[in-house]
Amino acid sequence: MFETVVLGRRCSDKDYKEQAPELRMKLFEAQRQCMDRKIPLLIIIAGIDGAGRGAVINLLSEWMDSKHVHNHVFWMETDEERERPEDWRYWRCLPAAGSVGVFFGGWYGLAMRKFCSGDMSEMAFNSHMHHCRGLEESLAASGMAIAKIWLHLDRKEHEVRLKKRLAHKEMLHFTPYDKKASENYDGLASTAARAITLTDRAFAPWTVIDAADANYRNLAVAKAVIATVERAVAGQEARKARLEEKGAAAPQSVISTLDAIDLSVKADPDTYKKDLAELQTELHELTYHAWRKGISSTLVFEGWDASGKGGSIRRLMDGIDARISRAIPIGVPSDEELAHHYLWRFWRHVPRAGFITVYDRSWYGRVLVERVEGLTPQEDWSRAYSEINLFEEQLINQGSVLLKFWLHISPDEQLRRFKERESTPWKQYKITPDDWRNREKWPEYVLAADEMFLRTSTDYAPWHIIPAEDKKYARLSVLRTYRDALKKALKHADGKKDGHDKK
C-alpha cells in the first residue's frame, strides 16, 4: 500500500518558520477544545525505525500544554504486566476526559515486530489486529478521539539512517524483536501495510506521513491530530442530537429466566456449619495450589438488593488467604472513574497470576442499574454487551477462573429482609431510600437481567443463578461452584508443562 503514498515531500526552513506558529496555535486550541468538552485524546505514534517517532512525541509535548499530555512506551513488559491480560498495560494508561495520551507504538508496536520477525503466526497477527479494531471501536464510541499515525521512510532513506544510527551507537533494542525488525525493511513495511489495512476505520483512521523531511513530518503530524479532534467534536455534536431525538423505550412484559428458578431449596441446618467449614478448608488448599500454578480468579456477584451478596462474599473470603485475595465493592463511580471508559475502573483491579479479586457488583451495572435508572443512553448500554464479552474473554484467555453469580430471591423475601433491616439497629445502615425506589422498578430490572443473561452468558463465562431465599443454601452453593471451578482449572493446568510454578 505504501506504493501509493507520495514520498519525497519537503518543507523548506523558511516555509516551516511561517507555518509552524499557526499550526502550533491550532493544535493548542484543539487540545483546549478537548479539555472544555471533556474529550479524551489518544495519539498512537508508530512507524519505520529511524523515522523520528521520539522526536514527534517530544514535539507534541512542546506544542501542546504538557501538563495534560502523558507519554507511554510499551517496550519492556514488567512482571505485573506479564501476569495479566495483554490489554491491562494499555487500559491503565488510557487518557482521562480532557487529557492527552501519547502511545509510542501502542498495541501495534510489539505485534508488528513479532510478526515481522517470524515470532507470531499470520492467524495470531490477524486475530490481534481484529482485536485492536474492536478495542478502538469501543473507545471511540465512548467519546475518545483516536489519532493513529504511521511515520514512513522509503528503503533508501531507511538504510541511510540505519547505518548512521549504528555507526553512532544510537540503535537501542528494548525487545528481542527490535533488531530483527529494524534490519528487515521489506518485512516491516509489509507488516505495517497489513495492519493498517485491517484496522483503518472511520472511527480510528490511520494517517501515513512521509517522515524523510523533519519539517514536513512535524507539520503533517500536527494537522493529523487537529483533524482528529475536529472529527471528535463533530461526532460529539451528532451524538447529542441523536440522544435528544430518542425517547425512553417502555418496558415489555416477558416470561423471565428467573421464573424457572426453584427458590424453595434449603440447606440442612443441622449440617450447615460442618459443610461450610469443610468447603472453606477445601478452598484454602485449592486457592493456594492455584497461586502456585499462577491461576488467577475473578468472581462477580450480582443480584437483588438484600439477596445476600455480602454474606456469601464474607463466607467465601473466610476460606481464602487474605494475602492473595481482595474484595472490591462497586458503588457510585468517582470523578476519576467517570472521566474514563466505564471498564477502566475494573481493568485496574484485574488480579495478577495466582491472585483473587471478588467484585461486589461489577461492570454489569452498565446494563442493569444504569439502564433501568436512565443513567446511560440506550446506544451505550446496548453496546456494552459485546464490550463485556470481549473483556471477559481476555480474562479467560489469560488462564483466569471467571465466575459470575446472580443471587436470586422473590419480591416477598426482599420485602421481609428490608423490614428486618429497618427494625434491627446494626442492620439499619444497609437499607436506604434508593433500595425502596429500586424495588418499585422490579419488572424493569427483571427485563434488564433477562437480556443480560441472554447476551453475556457465554460458553467461557456462563452465569450461575443461585437460589438465595435460604441464605445458607446460597452460601454453600457459591463455595461449591468455586471449588469445582478451581479443581477443573488445576486439572487442566496439570495437563500442561508446569514451567511457571512459584518456588
Stockholm file with secondary structure:
# STOCKHOLM 1.0

chainA/1-503         MFETVVLGRRCSDKDYKEQAPELRMKLFEAQRQCMDRKIPLLIIIAGIDGAGRGAVINLLSEWMDSKHVHNHVFWMETDEERERPEDWRYWRCLPAAGSVGVFFGGWYGLAMRKFCSGDMSEMAFNSHMHHCRGLEESLAASGMAIAKIWLHLDRKEHEVRLKKRLAHKEMLHFTPYDKKASENYDGLASTAARAITLTDRAFAPWTVIDAADANYRNLAVAKAVIATVERAVAGQEARKARLEEKGAAAPQSVISTLDAIDLSVKADPDTYKKDLAELQTELHELTYHAWRKGISSTLVFEGWDASGKGGSIRRLMDGIDARISRAIPIGVPSDEELAHHYLWRFWRHVPRAGFITVYDRSWYGRVLVERVEGLTPQEDWSRAYSEINLFEEQLINQGSVLLKFWLHISPDEQLRRFKERESTPWKQYKITPDDWRNREKWPEYVLAADEMFLRTSTDYAPWHIIPAEDKKYARLSVLRTYRDALKKALKHADGKKDGHDKK
#=GR chainA/1-503 SS CGGGSCCCCCCCHHHHHHHHHHHHHHHHHHHHHHHHHTCCEEEEEEESTTSCHHHHHHHHHHHSCGGGEEEEECSSCCHHHHTSCTTHHHHTTCCCTTCEEEEESHHHHHHHHHHHTTCSCHHHHHHHHHHHHHHHHHHHHTTCEEEEEEEECCHHHHHHHHHHHHHTTCCCCCSTTHHHHHTCHHHHHHHHHHHHHHHCBTTBCEEEEECSSHHHHHHHHHHHHHHHHHHHHHHHHHHHHHHHHCCCCCCCCCCCGGGGSCTTCCCCTTTHHHHHHHHHHHHHHHHHHHHHHTCCEEEEEEESTTSSHHHHHHHHHTTSCGGGEEEEECCSCCHHHHTSCTTHHHHTTCCCTTCEEEEESCGGGGGTHHHHTTCSCHHHHHHHHHHHHHHHHHHHHTTCEEEEEEEECCHHHHHHHHHHHHHSGGGGGGCCHHHHHHHTTHHHHHHHHHHHHHHHCCSSSCEEEEECSSHHHHHHHHHHHHHHHHHHHHHHHHTSCCCCCCC
#=GC SS_cons         CGGGSCCCCCCCHHHHHHHHHHHHHHHHHHHHHHHHHTCCEEEEEEESTTSCHHHHHHHHHHHSCGGGEEEEECSSCCHHHHTSCTTHHHHTTCCCTTCEEEEESHHHHHHHHHHHTTCSCHHHHHHHHHHHHHHHHHHHHTTCEEEEEEEECCHHHHHHHHHHHHHTTCCCCCSTTHHHHHTCHHHHHHHHHHHHHHHCBTTBCEEEEECSSHHHHHHHHHHHHHHHHHHHHHHHHHHHHHHHHCCCCCCCCCCCGGGGSCTTCCCCTTTHHHHHHHHHHHHHHHHHHHHHHTCCEEEEEEESTTSSHHHHHHHHHTTSCGGGEEEEECCSCCHHHHTSCTTHHHHTTCCCTTCEEEEESCGGGGGTHHHHTTCSCHHHHHHHHHHHHHHHHHHHHTTCEEEEEEEECCHHHHHHHHHHHHHSGGGGGGCCHHHHHHHTTHHHHHHHHHHHHHHHCCSSSCEEEEECSSHHHHHHHHHHHHHHHHHHHHHHHHTSCCCCCCC
//
